[in-house]
């Protein structure tokens, strides 16, 4: 139901939220008009709390300097319109002196994760043959190897899940451009429509995935981001997740849905690590080491 929001570059949650806010600011009604012409960027940053995906905007405070309204009044206008148009995507809370809190709903986050695991940067798989020409000489071989190792671990887990019937991939295997035979949704949500991934390591990995996609899509100056650092942080977060959150054994037997959801995180991580290795670090994304 949310696929129209997360195609193309809109896979970035930050860009999606900025677009929603800008659309409201540039819209007109008979009794209200908020124009956003004095700055190109919407002030928006992601909260550091791993337990939830929360973005905070100070756009109302910035607009209050040039409009005959208080920041709280502007925030209330923006917040009410956001709820009316996108209330199923994020919860809105207005906090004095005019902060706009946007917290993703679990159903939308599940859809975002599904899209990332199944389709995000699908063309990158065609480049994952290990036959690329590095963009430059290796800047930090130890970091690059660590990221390659994490990527290979992700691939081995996905292929093992295929062999054991947890998922079904298209043949032939192994292949860097693997795809699921079915597009059936991974069971991210429980019966209460909440994410079934509660462990701190699971939430930390989800947060890291969101952050990396935001960096990939929303960064203005590519050179300003240390992609080696970004890639290593994602790799470390994944390794911590894998050490603490098992997929096989008792988990697979007692909670198949949880095992499949955790495998979905592995698949999403592999997609991003592959793209980072190939496009940002300029090295191969090996299936095994």
N, C-alpha and C positions, 0 to 999 in steps of 0.2 A: 504493500500500500504506500510505501514511502519511496519507491524506486525512482520516481521523477525527481526527487531531491538529491539523490546520491549517484547520479551518472556523471561521467566526465570529471571535471575538476571539482564538482560539488561533493566528491568523496571526502573533501576536507570539511570537517565540522565547523571550524572557525570561519572558513569562507562562506559556508551556508548561512551561519548566523549573521555575519556581516551583511550578506546580501539581503536577508530578511529585514534587518534594521534599516539599511539604506532604502529599501523599497518603501518602507513606512515613512521615512523622513522625507522622501521626495514625492509622496502621494498628497493629493489634495482632497479635502472634504469641504462642505459648505461652511462649517464653523471652525475648522482647525486647519492650520497649515504649518508644517515644520519643514524648513529647507535646510539642506546640508550642502552648502556650497563653499564654506570657508575651509574645509579640510577634506582630503581625499580618503583618509582612512578612518574607519570607525574604531574608537578606543575600545579594545576588547582583549582581555587576557584570560588565560585558563588558570583556574584555582589549582593549587598544588595537592589538594586532598585526593588521594587515590581511591577513596571509597565511593566517590561519585564523579561524574563528568560535568563540571560546573564552569561556566564562563561568566565573567563579570565585565560589564561595560560602564564606562564613565561618560558616555555620549551626552547624557542629559546635563551633566555638570558643565561640559564644554559648550553646549548649545545655550545654556542659561546666560552665558556672558554676552551673547549678542541678541537674545530674544527677551521680550518683556514678560518672562515667566521664571518661576523658581525651578531649580533642578528637580525637585520632587514633583512639581506639576508636569513638567516635560516627561519625566520618567513614568508617571502614571499614564499619560497619553500613549507613549510608546508601548508600555507594558500591556495595556488593555487591547491594543491592536495586535500585538504579538500573540496574545492568548486567543483572540478571535480567529486569527489566520493559521496559527501553528501550535495550538494548544496540545495537540497529540505528539508533537515533536519535542517540546521542552516545557518545563514548568517555569513560571515567571514569578519573581519576588522582587519587590521594590524595597530597598534598604536605605535609610537616611545616610548622607544628605542627598541622595539621588542615584545611588548605584542600582543597576539593573542586573539581577542574578538570573541566569538562564541555565537550568539544569536539565540535561537530556533525560527523557523518559526511557525506561527500560525497554519497551517495545521498539522504539526507534534505534536505540543503541544496539539491540539485537539485529535489526535490519542492516545497520551500518557494518557490524562485524561480519554478517553473512556476505554482504557485498565485497568486503575486503578479502575474505577467505576464498571466495569463489571466482571473482571477476576482476578485482582491482589490478591494474597494470598487466592485464593478461598478455599483452604483446611482449612484455619483458621476458616471458618464458621462452620466446623464440630466440632471444639473444643469449640464453643461459647455456650455451654449448661449451663454454670454456675456450672458444676460438676467437676471442675478441682481442683487439689491440689496446693495451692500457693507454689512458689519456696522458699519462706522464709516468716518470719513474716512481717506483714505490716510495711513498713518503714514510710509512711506518709499517714494515712487514709484520711485526708482532701483532699489531692491532688487526691488520687485514687477515692474518691467519686465524685469529680468534673469531672474527666475524664469519669467515669461511667455515670454520669448525661448527659454529652455531647453525649456519645454514645447512650444512651437511647433516647435522643431527636432526633438524626439522624434516629434511627429506627422508631420512631413514625411518623416522617415526611414521610419516605419512605412508610410505611403502609397506611398512610392517602392518599398519592398520588395514591396508588393502589386502594383504595376504591372509590376515586373520578374519576378514569379513566385516570389520567395523565400518568400512567405507568401500565403495567400488569405483575404481578409476578406469579410465579408458586405456586400452592397450595401444601400442606396446609400452612396456615398462622395463627399466626405469627411464623416465623422460623428464627433462627440465620443464616441459610444457604440459605437465599432467593436468587432467581435468576430471572432475567427478562425472560418472555416467548420468546420475540424476541431479537435478537442481533442487531436490527436496531440502527444505530448510533444516539446518543444524538445530537441535533442541536447546537453544540458548535460554529459554524462559521456562519457569516452573508453572505450576497450576495457578498461581496467584499473579501471573503475568510479570514476574520479577526475574531478573537474571539469576540463573542457578549457580553462577560463579561467585562465591562469597569469600573465598580464601584471599588473604592480603596479597599473596603472590600472584593470584589470578587478576585481581583488581589493578595491581601495579603494572602488569603486562598490558592490560587493556588501556590504561592511562598512557603508557609509553607508545603504544600503537597509534593512539589518537594524536599524540604530540608529534610523532615522526611524520605522519601524513600532513598535519598542519604545516610543518617545516617545509616539506616537499612542495606543497601547493602555494603557500602564502608568503614564502620568503621573497623579498624584493631583490636582494643582491645575493646571488648564489654563493659568492666567495665569502660572504660574511658568516656563513654557517660552517662550523667545523664538522664536516661529514664523517670524519674518522671517529670523532667523539660521539656523535649521534649514533653511528652504527655500533660502536662498542657498548654504549649504554643499553641499546636495544638487545644486543647479544647477552649482556650480563643479566638483564632483567628476565630474558627468556631462560637462561641457565638456572636462575634462582627459582623460577616457576617450575621448571622440569624437576628440580631436586625436591621440591615440596609438594607438588601436585601430580600424583601418579595417574596413569590412564589404564594400565593393565592390572592384572591380579584381582584383588578384592574389589577395587573400584569398578572394573568392567563387569564383574559378576553381580555386585549388589546395586550398582547405579549406572546402567548403560548410558542413560541420557547425559549424566555428568561426564562420563568418559568421552562421549562424542563431542560435547561442548568444549572440553579441554583440548581435544584434537582439533577443533575448529580454531582455537587460539594458535595452535602449532601451525596450521595452514596459513593463517593470516600473517604470522611472523615470517614464515618462509617467503611469502610474496614480497614483503617489504625488504627483507634481507637480500633477496635476489636483486631487487631493483637498486638498492644502495650499493651493493658490490659492483654491479655492472655499470651503472650510470654515474655514481658519485665517487666511488673509489677507483674505478677503472681496472678492476681485476675480475677474474672468473668467479662464478658462483657454482662450485663443484657439488655434485650430488653425494659424493662420499670422499672421505680422506683416509 
